[in-house]
Amino acid sequence: MISFLIGLLLTGVLFYTALIYANSAMLLLGFALAALVVLAFFVCFLRKSRVRCSMEVPIRMTEKDRPVVLRLLTESRGLFPLGKLKYRIRVENRFLPGKRQRWLKGEGVWSGEEAFEYRMEPRGCGSYEVRLEGVRVYDLTGLFYLQKRLRSYGSFLVLPRLEEIRVTMTEGTRNFFGESDVYDDVRPGYDRSETFRIRPFQNGDKLQSIHWKLSAKMDDLVVREDSLPKACPVVLFLVSRTRKKPSPERVGAFLSLAGSISFSLMDAGCPHYVVWYSAGRGDILRLRVDSEEGLYLFLSCYLEDASGDGEREIGERYREKYRGERYLHSLTLNGELELYKNKELLARFGEKSWQEERKGLEILL
């Protein structure tokens, strides 16, 4: 609409100048510009009323330093083909302040539906929301336009880069016993609520372990072995709040360190819980990580749902919510890139030098 106001203002200036100086050529130019503005408005109005736009993000998850492709679907249902187009999108990263606005140029749509692809370079790791907020429809000259508001959303996750950190486990951590709803599929244990396996009776087995009912059916002595709960000896607390204004480098370092610590614990055979404050639930949330599937589930959930609010005394919140549950060690990573083990400072990282600094770090559990 601004382009038409400028056109009308310029038309008025031409008419005013022509009347002052009695210039017929300038007067004719004013009439021509006025006719052009009216015709352009008519064409843009028809195009605007017949255009339909939406946005798709084909890839839901990607890695750092890889571009993301946006698909803009544009449909023209009028007699006049669409020429010059401009799309307005806003990009927001949950972990970074502010929003960025972009204008993307579109190609002509003669009839039906056309899909345009644009490659976008994310600023860093995190959870991104992309909004298609409007489209500018231009006239035949490409000078005048009308803008149509749109509401189309898309989102994607940019996973952090994972680096290996040395983890050494003691026998106490390796053979930690505790309550869990996950059981060892290799070794039997002491939990009588779950059956590990049924096997024939052997010399040395206790009489209490004989499954008498099943032995009577099978006409032979069989033994019921109990399951071994796979408890988590380590809890990793993530506190993203920081005193400084978060930057893409600091956020990327924090997310990479959080993922790297969890990955290294998993790779060393140490099942653990990752705990953070969930903005969606208004409470702390924990996920168990003991496999690659659990690791990527944690990363995706944390990127989508983490918040800097309500993180103070997260350890106390955890103990209140899971009373009676034991663990051996706690690891806490905060937004200042400080790593604590059982409330003792273990390492302090730089946002640009953390990859080199993690090589000299050993987490002894």
Buried (B, 14 or more C-beta within 10 A) or exposed (E): EEBBEEBBEBBEEBBEBBEEEEBEEBBEBBEEBBEBBBBBBEBBEBBBEBBEBBBBBEEEEBEBEEEBBBBBBBBBEBEBEBBBBBBBBBBBBBBBEEEEEEEBEBEEBEEEEBEBEBEBEBBBBBBBBBBBBBBBBBBBEEBBBBBBEBEBEBBBBBBBBBBEBEBEBEEEBEEBBEEBEEBBEEEBBEBEEEBBEEEEBEEEBEEEEBBEEBBEEEEEBBBBBBBBBBBBBBBBBBBBBBEEEBBBEBBBBBBBBBBBBBBBBBBBEBBBBBBBBBBEEEEBBBBBBBEEEBBBBBBBBBBBBBBBEBBEEBBEBBEEEBEEBEBBBBBBBBBBBBBBBEEEEBBEBEBEEBBEBBEEBEBEB
